[in-house]
Structure formats: C-alpha cells, structure tokens
Amino acid sequence: MLDRRLLHALQIEPRAAWTALAPVVGADAATLSRRWQRIADEGLAWSTGILGWDSGALVEVECEPAALAAVTDALVDDPQVATVDRTVGTRDLFLTLIGSDPDLAARFTTEKLSHLPGIRSARTHLVVDYIVEGGAWRFRELTAGEATRIPPAAAPRPRAARVVAPELRAVVGYELGLDGRASAAAIADRHGVSPQRVVDAIATLRASGELRLRTDVARRLSSWPVYAWYFVEVPASLLAPLRTALGKVPEVRLAVECATRYNLILAVWLRSLADISGFEVALERAAPGARIADRSVVSGIAKHLGHALDDRGQATGRIVSMSPRP
C-alpha cells in the first residue's frame, strides 16, 4: 500500500524531500506530497521535532473519578507534558515528561500536579536511560534494500556555525515541535531570519543529538492496536543483556531504565488482549529473575508528543509545542 510505504520512509527520515523519496516509495513527488497532506489532515500521522532529551520522567497519576476529565484536559494543555495516556489499572493517567532540565520532574510535581484539584496521588519514575526509544518503531512496508536508499539527514555545511544561537535554537525547537516537516523557508519568513540559517541550525542540532525528529502514526494503522505499560523489577545484573534482547522484540515500543522500584518500564504494542499472557511469558524467559510487578492497558491517548488526539487516537490538529514560543 502506497500510504504505508510513504509512512515507513518518513519514519526513517521525517524531513526527506519528496523528490528523494519518489524513486524509493514508487510514486512521483507531487503524489507523495498530496498523500502526506491527506494523511496529516485526517490525523492519521504526524511529524514532530523534540529539542532537548537530557532529562525524562514517567509519572503515574490517580484521580477522583469526577475530576478525571478536567485533570486530563489540564495536562494536555501543559507544554511540559509530552504524552498523556489514559490507563486501566492502578493508575488513571500515565504521563511522559521530556526536557533538558534535570529538575523537570520535581518542579512539575510540586508546581503543577500539586495545584490540580481532584488528584489523589502521583508517583514519579526518573528515567536513567532509554533502552528502546519509541521513535525506533517502523512499518515493514519497504524492503531492507529500499530502506537503505532513504537519504539520511543532511550533515551541517562546513561553513555553518558550529554553535546555534539561543534565539535561533528556540525558533527551531518551537516550529518543529508544531510540525517536524515545516520548511526552512516558512520558518525563516515567520521569524525574520534567512532560510540558510534555519537549514544550518536544523542540521547542526540534529547532528549533535539535541534535536530528534520522528513520524508517528495513529495506533490503529499499525496492526498492533493493544497498548500496555509494564512495570518490571529486574536484577541489576540482567539489565545489560536485556538491552540487546529488548531491541529485537517487535512488541516493545519503549523501554526505559528508571531510578525507582520498577527499574524497567516498558511500553508494549500487541495485536490483541489475548497476546498479553504470551508476551509476559516471553519476557520472563528472556530475563529469568525479573518480576512483572504491575501492568496497565492504555484505554486511550489524550496527547502524544504535544499533539492532542481524539477518541480514535487520531491527531485533532491542536498542538502544544514542548518548546516555548520564542
């Protein structure tokens, strides 16, 4: 299917030019541009730039039933919150925080959550390391050979400034937080800078790892519609070998090492609820001595990397950039 081939290509390189993708995906540049615009307009896929990954945290929130909707709306509107999952289990909401401030989680809990009425409790898990990053998930529509033909992100020009000015860094972070495929010309026009400076800034920030880009899709398009979080206690000696093993498990969407009782937290995509027990058996076999302490099935995603989603898991067009407006 052409749409899925296009999405696979954009997962590999979210800012690839249509002309570069055309010979790989199998349609002309104009067709690919129209297809992407339709997919994006329908909320079936979105591209996001995230600036600053130095710190992260996962936050469990329990709410009074009558306050759940209001708390969810408030968290969707909060730029510090990257993702808001509604869950079934011992937590009502599960939040992802991503930023460059090491005190992000502490300040968020004391300055934001503590002032929201209706919250019963909150538990924070500081992320020590990302073992499997969510943006690594791919469709399987392109062959291995075709995937290697997708052009990588452009390297910085030799003449480009090696350090991006703070004001330009803020512009790039804000604009790509809204649209990861925003053109350099459009960004430059909105902020009164030259397109070349924007191109150079994006290339430099991506090369340094400060800026990450990803293309995400509505989960129902993935053929893995069941989404669950697992909270695992793993002997420290098993964490290193698990890094390799978890990267080979297609169901694992995200795996993080945390500095809490649950030192391994996983986000997992499954084909059906019946697959939950099978996945748990496979995980326990891969990590003898590990204990699955808890799990929660996601009943809905209210926000994903700044994009507000509807009850079908599709982007609504409302975006709360994780980078402040410059």
Contacts in CASP RR format, 6 or more apart in sequence:
PFRMAT RR
TARGET T0000
AUTHOR 0000-0000-0000
METHOD contacts of the structure
MODEL  1
MLDRRLLHALQIEPRAAWTALAPVVGADAATLSRRWQRIADEGLAWSTGI
LGWDSGALVEVECEPAALAAVTDALVDDPQVATVDRTVGTRDLFLTLIGS
DPDLAARFTTEKLSHLPGIRSARTHLVVDYIVEGGAWRFRELTAGEATRI
PPAAAPRPRAARVVAPELRAVVGYELGLDGRASAAAIADRHGVSPQRVVD
AIATLRASGELRLRTDVARRLSSWPVYAWYFVEVPASLLAPLRTALGKVP
EVRLAVECATRYNLILAVWLRSLADISGFEVALERAAPGARIADRSVVSG
IAKHLGHALDDRGQATGRIVSMSPRP
1 141 0 8 1.000
2 25 0 8 1.000
2 26 0 8 1.000
2 27 0 8 1.000
2 35 0 8 1.000
3 35 0 8 1.000
3 39 0 8 1.000
4 139 0 8 1.000
4 141 0 8 1.000
4 221 0 8 1.000
5 25 0 8 1.000
5 26 0 8 1.000
5 139 0 8 1.000
5 141 0 8 1.000
5 142 0 8 1.000
6 21 0 8 1.000
6 25 0 8 1.000
6 27 0 8 1.000
6 32 0 8 1.000
6 35 0 8 1.000
6 36 0 8 1.000
6 39 0 8 1.000
7 39 0 8 1.000
7 45 0 8 1.000
7 139 0 8 1.000
7 141 0 8 1.000
7 215 0 8 1.000
7 217 0 8 1.000
7 221 0 8 1.000
8 138 0 8 1.000
8 139 0 8 1.000
8 140 0 8 1.000
8 141 0 8 1.000
8 142 0 8 1.000
8 147 0 8 1.000
9 16 0 8 1.000
9 21 0 8 1.000
9 24 0 8 1.000
9 25 0 8 1.000
9 142 0 8 1.000
9 150 0 8 1.000
10 16 0 8 1.000
10 21 0 8 1.000
10 36 0 8 1.000
10 45 0 8 1.000
10 47 0 8 1.000
10 215 0 8 1.000
11 135 0 8 1.000
11 137 0 8 1.000
11 138 0 8 1.000
11 139 0 8 1.000
11 214 0 8 1.000
11 215 0 8 1.000
12 138 0 8 1.000
12 142 0 8 1.000
12 147 0 8 1.000
12 150 0 8 1.000
13 150 0 8 1.000
13 151 0 8 1.000
13 152 0 8 1.000
13 153 0 8 1.000
14 47 0 8 1.000
14 49 0 8 1.000
14 180 0 8 1.000
14 181 0 8 1.000
14 213 0 8 1.000
14 214 0 8 1.000
14 215 0 8 1.000
15 47 0 8 1.000
15 153 0 8 1.000
15 180 0 8 1.000
15 181 0 8 1.000
15 202 0 8 1.000
15 213 0 8 1.000
16 150 0 8 1.000
16 151 0 8 1.000
17 29 0 8 1.000
17 151 0 8 1.000
18 29 0 8 1.000
18 30 0 8 1.000
18 32 0 8 1.000
18 33 0 8 1.000
18 36 0 8 1.000
19 29 0 8 1.000
20 150 0 8 1.000
20 151 0 8 1.000
21 29 0 8 1.000
21 32 0 8 1.000
21 150 0 8 1.000
22 28 0 8 1.000
22 29 0 8 1.000
22 32 0 8 1.000
23 149 0 8 1.000
24 142 0 8 1.000
24 146 0 8 1.000
24 149 0 8 1.000
24 150 0 8 1.000
25 32 0 8 1.000
25 142 0 8 1.000
27 35 0 8 1.000
36 45 0 8 1.000
36 181 0 8 1.000
39 45 0 8 1.000
40 46 0 8 1.000
40 47 0 8 1.000
40 315 0 8 1.000
42 314 0 8 1.000
43 218 0 8 1.000
43 314 0 8 1.000
43 315 0 8 1.000
43 316 0 8 1.000
43 317 0 8 1.000
44 217 0 8 1.000
44 218 0 8 1.000
44 221 0 8 1.000
44 314 0 8 1.000
44 315 0 8 1.000
45 215 0 8 1.000
45 216 0 8 1.000
45 217 0 8 1.000
45 218 0 8 1.000
45 221 0 8 1.000
45 315 0 8 1.000
46 215 0 8 1.000
46 216 0 8 1.000
46 304 0 8 1.000
46 305 0 8 1.000
46 307 0 8 1.000
46 315 0 8 1.000
47 179 0 8 1.000
47 180 0 8 1.000
47 181 0 8 1.000
47 213 0 8 1.000
47 214 0 8 1.000
47 215 0 8 1.000
47 216 0 8 1.000
48 176 0 8 1.000
48 177 0 8 1.000
48 180 0 8 1.000
48 213 0 8 1.000
48 214 0 8 1.000
48 216 0 8 1.000
48 305 0 8 1.000
48 306 0 8 1.000
48 307 0 8 1.000
49 173 0 8 1.000
49 176 0 8 1.000
49 177 0 8 1.000
49 180 0 8 1.000
49 211 0 8 1.000
49 212 0 8 1.000
49 213 0 8 1.000
49 214 0 8 1.000
50 82 0 8 1.000
50 98 0 8 1.000
50 177 0 8 1.000
50 211 0 8 1.000
50 212 0 8 1.000
50 213 0 8 1.000
50 214 0 8 1.000
50 305 0 8 1.000
50 322 0 8 1.000
51 100 0 8 1.000
51 169 0 8 1.000
51 172 0 8 1.000
51 173 0 8 1.000
51 176 0 8 1.000
51 177 0 8 1.000
51 205 0 8 1.000
51 210 0 8 1.000
51 211 0 8 1.000
51 322 0 8 1.000
51 323 0 8 1.000
52 98 0 8 1.000
52 99 0 8 1.000
52 100 0 8 1.000
52 210 0 8 1.000
52 211 0 8 1.000
53 98 0 8 1.000
53 99 0 8 1.000
53 100 0 8 1.000
53 130 0 8 1.000
53 209 0 8 1.000
53 210 0 8 1.000
53 212 0 8 1.000
54 99 0 8 1.000
54 100 0 8 1.000
54 101 0 8 1.000
54 102 0 8 1.000
55 97 0 8 1.000
55 98 0 8 1.000
55 99 0 8 1.000
55 100 0 8 1.000
55 101 0 8 1.000
55 102 0 8 1.000
55 104 0 8 1.000
55 105 0 8 1.000
55 127 0 8 1.000
56 96 0 8 1.000
56 97 0 8 1.000
56 98 0 8 1.000
56 99 0 8 1.000
56 104 0 8 1.000
56 105 0 8 1.000
56 126 0 8 1.000
56 127 0 8 1.000
57 96 0 8 1.000
57 97 0 8 1.000
57 104 0 8 1.000
57 105 0 8 1.000
57 108 0 8 1.000
57 124 0 8 1.000
57 125 0 8 1.000
57 126 0 8 1.000
57 127 0 8 1.000
58 94 0 8 1.000
58 95 0 8 1.000
58 96 0 8 1.000
58 97 0 8 1.000
58 124 0 8 1.000
58 125 0 8 1.000
58 127 0 8 1.000
58 256 0 8 1.000
58 258 0 8 1.000
58 265 0 8 1.000
59 94 0 8 1.000
59 95 0 8 1.000
59 96 0 8 1.000
59 97 0 8 1.000
59 105 0 8 1.000
59 108 0 8 1.000
59 109 0 8 1.000
59 113 0 8 1.000
59 122 0 8 1.000
59 123 0 8 1.000
59 124 0 8 1.000
59 125 0 8 1.000
60 90 0 8 1.000
60 91 0 8 1.000
60 93 0 8 1.000
60 94 0 8 1.000
60 95 0 8 1.000
60 122 0 8 1.000
60 123 0 8 1.000
60 124 0 8 1.000
60 125 0 8 1.000
61 71 0 8 1.000
61 75 0 8 1.000
61 91 0 8 1.000
61 92 0 8 1.000
61 93 0 8 1.000
61 94 0 8 1.000
61 95 0 8 1.000
61 113 0 8 1.000
61 119 0 8 1.000
61 121 0 8 1.000
61 122 0 8 1.000
62 90 0 8 1.000
62 91 0 8 1.000
62 92 0 8 1.000
62 119 0 8 1.000
62 120 0 8 1.000
62 121 0 8 1.000
62 122 0 8 1.000
63 71 0 8 1.000
63 92 0 8 1.000
63 93 0 8 1.000
63 118 0 8 1.000
63 119 0 8 1.000
63 120 0 8 1.000
64 118 0 8 1.000
64 119 0 8 1.000
64 120 0 8 1.000
66 118 0 8 1.000
67 117 0 8 1.000
67 118 0 8 1.000
67 119 0 8 1.000
68 92 0 8 1.000
68 93 0 8 1.000
70 117 0 8 1.000
70 118 0 8 1.000
71 93 0 8 1.000
71 116 0 8 1.000
71 118 0 8 1.000
71 119 0 8 1.000
72 84 0 8 1.000
72 86 0 8 1.000
72 93 0 8 1.000
72 302 0 8 1.000
74 116 0 8 1.000
75 81 0 8 1.000
75 84 0 8 1.000
75 93 0 8 1.000
75 95 0 8 1.000
75 302 0 8 1.000
75 303 0 8 1.000
76 84 0 8 1.000
76 302 0 8 1.000
76 303 0 8 1.000
76 308 0 8 1.000
76 320 0 8 1.000
77 320 0 8 1.000
78 112 0 8 1.000
78 320 0 8 1.000
79 306 0 8 1.000
79 320 0 8 1.000
79 321 0 8 1.000
79 322 0 8 1.000
79 323 0 8 1.000
79 324 0 8 1.000
80 97 0 8 1.000
80 104 0 8 1.000
80 108 0 8 1.000
80 112 0 8 1.000
80 322 0 8 1.000
81 95 0 8 1.000
81 96 0 8 1.000
81 97 0 8 1.000
81 108 0 8 1.000
81 303 0 8 1.000
82 95 0 8 1.000
82 96 0 8 1.000
82 97 0 8 1.000
82 98 0 8 1.000
82 303 0 8 1.000
82 304 0 8 1.000
82 305 0 8 1.000
82 306 0 8 1.000
82 322 0 8 1.000
83 95 0 8 1.000
83 96 0 8 1.000
83 301 0 8 1.000
83 303 0 8 1.000
83 304 0 8 1.000
83 305 0 8 1.000
83 306 0 8 1.000
84 93 0 8 1.000
84 94 0 8 1.000
84 95 0 8 1.000
84 301 0 8 1.000
84 302 0 8 1.000
84 303 0 8 1.000
85 93 0 8 1.000
85 94 0 8 1.000
85 95 0 8 1.000
85 227 0 8 1.000
85 229 0 8 1.000
85 298 0 8 1.000
85 300 0 8 1.000
85 301 0 8 1.000
85 302 0 8 1.000
86 92 0 8 1.000
86 93 0 8 1.000
86 298 0 8 1.000
86 299 0 8 1.000
86 300 0 8 1.000
86 301 0 8 1.000
86 302 0 8 1.000
87 93 0 8 1.000
87 94 0 8 1.000
87 229 0 8 1.000
87 296 0 8 1.000
87 297 0 8 1.000
87 298 0 8 1.000
87 299 0 8 1.000
88 296 0 8 1.000
88 297 0 8 1.000
88 298 0 8 1.000
88 299 0 8 1.000
89 296 0 8 1.000
89 297 0 8 1.000
90 294 0 8 1.000
90 296 0 8 1.000
91 123 0 8 1.000
91 296 0 8 1.000
94 229 0 8 1.000
94 296 0 8 1.000
94 298 0 8 1.000
97 104 0 8 1.000
97 105 0 8 1.000
97 108 0 8 1.000
98 322 0 8 1.000
99 322 0 8 1.000
101 107 0 8 1.000
105 124 0 8 1.000
105 126 0 8 1.000
106 124 0 8 1.000
109 122 0 8 1.000
109 124 0 8 1.000
113 119 0 8 1.000
113 122 0 8 1.000
123 260 0 8 1.000
124 260 0 8 1.000
125 258 0 8 1.000
125 259 0 8 1.000
125 260 0 8 1.000
125 262 0 8 1.000
125 265 0 8 1.000
126 258 0 8 1.000
126 259 0 8 1.000
126 260 0 8 1.000
127 256 0 8 1.000
127 257 0 8 1.000
127 258 0 8 1.000
128 256 0 8 1.000
128 257 0 8 1.000
128 258 0 8 1.000
128 259 0 8 1.000
129 256 0 8 1.000
129 257 0 8 1.000
130 254 0 8 1.000
130 255 0 8 1.000
130 256 0 8 1.000
131 242 0 8 1.000
131 243 0 8 1.000
131 246 0 8 1.000
131 247 0 8 1.000
131 255 0 8 1.000
131 256 0 8 1.000
131 257 0 8 1.000
131 264 0 8 1.000
132 246 0 8 1.000
132 247 0 8 1.000
132 252 0 8 1.000
132 253 0 8 1.000
132 254 0 8 1.000
132 255 0 8 1.000
133 254 0 8 1.000
134 214 0 8 1.000
134 253 0 8 1.000
134 254 0 8 1.000
134 267 0 8 1.000
135 214 0 8 1.000
135 216 0 8 1.000
137 222 0 8 1.000
137 253 0 8 1.000
137 269 0 8 1.000
139 217 0 8 1.000
139 222 0 8 1.000
142 150 0 8 1.000
153 203 0 8 1.000
153 206 0 8 1.000
153 207 0 8 1.000
153 213 0 8 1.000
154 199 0 8 1.000
154 203 0 8 1.000
155 203 0 8 1.000
155 207 0 8 1.000
156 162 0 8 1.000
156 200 0 8 1.000
156 203 0 8 1.000
156 204 0 8 1.000
156 207 0 8 1.000
157 200 0 8 1.000
157 203 0 8 1.000
160 200 0 8 1.000
160 203 0 8 1.000
160 204 0 8 1.000
161 200 0 8 1.000
161 204 0 8 1.000
162 204 0 8 1.000
163 204 0 8 1.000
164 172 0 8 1.000
164 201 0 8 1.000
164 204 0 8 1.000
164 205 0 8 1.000
167 326 0 8 1.000
168 193 0 8 1.000
168 197 0 8 1.000
168 198 0 8 1.000
168 201 0 8 1.000
169 201 0 8 1.000
169 205 0 8 1.000
170 323 0 8 1.000
170 324 0 8 1.000
170 326 0 8 1.000
171 187 0 8 1.000
171 191 0 8 1.000
171 193 0 8 1.000
171 198 0 8 1.000
171 201 0 8 1.000
171 326 0 8 1.000
172 187 0 8 1.000
172 198 0 8 1.000
172 201 0 8 1.000
172 202 0 8 1.000
172 205 0 8 1.000
172 211 0 8 1.000
173 211 0 8 1.000
173 321 0 8 1.000
173 323 0 8 1.000
174 321 0 8 1.000
174 323 0 8 1.000
174 324 0 8 1.000
174 325 0 8 1.000
174 326 0 8 1.000
175 182 0 8 1.000
175 187 0 8 1.000
175 190 0 8 1.000
175 191 0 8 1.000
176 182 0 8 1.000
176 202 0 8 1.000
176 211 0 8 1.000
176 213 0 8 1.000
177 306 0 8 1.000
177 319 0 8 1.000
177 321 0 8 1.000
177 322 0 8 1.000
177 323 0 8 1.000
178 319 0 8 1.000
178 321 0 8 1.000
179 319 0 8 1.000
180 213 0 8 1.000
184 195 0 8 1.000
184 196 0 8 1.000
184 198 0 8 1.000
184 199 0 8 1.000
184 202 0 8 1.000
185 195 0 8 1.000
187 193 0 8 1.000
187 195 0 8 1.000
187 198 0 8 1.000
188 194 0 8 1.000
188 195 0 8 1.000
188 197 0 8 1.000
188 198 0 8 1.000
191 326 0 8 1.000
202 211 0 8 1.000
205 211 0 8 1.000
206 212 0 8 1.000
206 213 0 8 1.000
214 305 0 8 1.000
216 304 0 8 1.000
216 305 0 8 1.000
216 307 0 8 1.000
218 309 0 8 1.000
218 312 0 8 1.000
218 313 0 8 1.000
218 314 0 8 1.000
218 315 0 8 1.000
219 225 0 8 1.000
219 227 0 8 1.000
219 269 0 8 1.000
219 301 0 8 1.000
219 313 0 8 1.000
220 312 0 8 1.000
220 313 0 8 1.000
222 269 0 8 1.000
223 271 0 8 1.000
224 251 0 8 1.000
224 269 0 8 1.000
224 270 0 8 1.000
224 271 0 8 1.000
225 269 0 8 1.000
225 271 0 8 1.000
225 272 0 8 1.000
226 269 0 8 1.000
226 270 0 8 1.000
226 271 0 8 1.000
226 272 0 8 1.000
226 273 0 8 1.000
226 275 0 8 1.000
226 276 0 8 1.000
226 297 0 8 1.000
227 253 0 8 1.000
227 267 0 8 1.000
227 268 0 8 1.000
227 269 0 8 1.000
227 270 0 8 1.000
227 297 0 8 1.000
227 298 0 8 1.000
227 300 0 8 1.000
227 301 0 8 1.000
228 267 0 8 1.000
228 268 0 8 1.000
228 270 0 8 1.000
228 276 0 8 1.000
228 295 0 8 1.000
228 296 0 8 1.000
228 297 0 8 1.000
228 298 0 8 1.000
229 265 0 8 1.000
229 266 0 8 1.000
229 267 0 8 1.000
229 268 0 8 1.000
229 295 0 8 1.000
229 296 0 8 1.000
229 298 0 8 1.000
230 265 0 8 1.000
230 266 0 8 1.000
230 268 0 8 1.000
230 280 0 8 1.000
230 283 0 8 1.000
230 292 0 8 1.000
230 294 0 8 1.000
230 295 0 8 1.000
231 262 0 8 1.000
231 265 0 8 1.000
231 292 0 8 1.000
231 293 0 8 1.000
231 294 0 8 1.000
231 295 0 8 1.000
232 262 0 8 1.000
232 263 0 8 1.000
232 264 0 8 1.000
232 265 0 8 1.000
232 266 0 8 1.000
232 283 0 8 1.000
232 287 0 8 1.000
232 290 0 8 1.000
232 291 0 8 1.000
232 292 0 8 1.000
232 293 0 8 1.000
233 261 0 8 1.000
233 262 0 8 1.000
233 263 0 8 1.000
233 264 0 8 1.000
233 290 0 8 1.000
233 291 0 8 1.000
233 293 0 8 1.000
234 242 0 8 1.000
234 263 0 8 1.000
234 264 0 8 1.000
234 287 0 8 1.000
234 289 0 8 1.000
234 290 0 8 1.000
234 291 0 8 1.000
235 289 0 8 1.000
235 290 0 8 1.000
236 263 0 8 1.000
238 287 0 8 1.000
238 288 0 8 1.000
238 289 0 8 1.000
238 290 0 8 1.000
239 257 0 8 1.000
239 263 0 8 1.000
239 264 0 8 1.000
242 264 0 8 1.000
242 286 0 8 1.000
242 287 0 8 1.000
242 290 0 8 1.000
245 286 0 8 1.000
245 287 0 8 1.000
246 252 0 8 1.000
246 255 0 8 1.000
246 266 0 8 1.000
246 286 0 8 1.000
247 255 0 8 1.000
249 282 0 8 1.000
249 286 0 8 1.000
251 268 0 8 1.000
251 269 0 8 1.000
251 270 0 8 1.000
251 275 0 8 1.000
251 279 0 8 1.000
252 266 0 8 1.000
252 267 0 8 1.000
252 268 0 8 1.000
253 266 0 8 1.000
253 267 0 8 1.000
253 268 0 8 1.000
253 269 0 8 1.000
254 266 0 8 1.000
254 267 0 8 1.000
255 264 0 8 1.000
255 265 0 8 1.000
255 266 0 8 1.000
255 267 0 8 1.000
256 264 0 8 1.000
256 265 0 8 1.000
257 263 0 8 1.000
257 264 0 8 1.000
258 264 0 8 1.000
258 265 0 8 1.000
261 293 0 8 1.000
262 293 0 8 1.000
262 294 0 8 1.000
264 290 0 8 1.000
266 283 0 8 1.000
268 279 0 8 1.000
270 276 0 8 1.000
270 279 0 8 1.000
273 297 0 8 1.000
276 295 0 8 1.000
276 297 0 8 1.000
280 292 0 8 1.000
283 290 0 8 1.000
283 292 0 8 1.000
284 290 0 8 1.000
284 292 0 8 1.000
300 309 0 8 1.000
300 311 0 8 1.000
300 313 0 8 1.000
301 309 0 8 1.000
301 313 0 8 1.000
302 308 0 8 1.000
302 309 0 8 1.000
303 309 0 8 1.000
303 320 0 8 1.000
304 315 0 8 1.000
305 322 0 8 1.000
306 319 0 8 1.000
306 320 0 8 1.000
306 321 0 8 1.000
306 322 0 8 1.000
307 315 0 8 1.000
307 316 0 8 1.000
307 317 0 8 1.000
307 318 0 8 1.000
307 319 0 8 1.000
308 315 0 8 1.000
308 316 0 8 1.000
308 317 0 8 1.000
308 318 0 8 1.000
308 319 0 8 1.000
308 320 0 8 1.000
309 315 0 8 1.000
309 316 0 8 1.000
310 316 0 8 1.000
END
